Amino acid sequence: MKRLVITAAMLAVSTTAFAEAPGGPNCGWGNMLFKGQSGIVPHFLASTTNGTSGNATFGMTSGTNGCSVDGTLTYGGKAMVNNMFDEFSADVAVGQGEALNAVAVAYGVDKQDREAFATLAHQNFATLFPNENVTADEVVSRLEALMKADARLGKYII
């Protein structure tokens, strides 16, 4: 149970780690108010200002407030699998476990499809982990390709 709580906490934290904010890096009054400052406090306050007043959303729809929707959104965080790579690989090897279930939850796999997810991963262990030097990013890429090709699990990969 402790592992599941830790995994959920890591997932929650990782969802806030964007490399570029929606609307661009200069979007919203918060960015204007705290321009030139760095560190967690100014970033948090700028984000809070933008989020609570809705000015960034307005700026994106109207093209004002330094906002633009022309750029491509990026994510600078690491895949959830990176945080529990060893436990995930062990769970895939046996076809069940908390890490395997946590990854299924992170992909939004419905409860009734999680057994199929675990079976798919387990049956393709050699594909997911072809050697001891495989990286978490490679595993995630292979897992997503397997899910896309699966009639039941393909709907979870957008």
Secondary structure, DSSP 8 states (H G I E B T S, - for coil): -HHHHHHHHHHHHHTT-BSS-TT-TT-SHHHHHTTT--SHHHHHHHHHHHHHH-HHHHHHHHT-TT--S-S---B-S--HHHHTHHHHHHHHHHT--HHHHHHHHHTT--GGGHHHHHHHHHHTHHHH-SSTT--HHHHHHHHHHHHHHSTTTGGG--
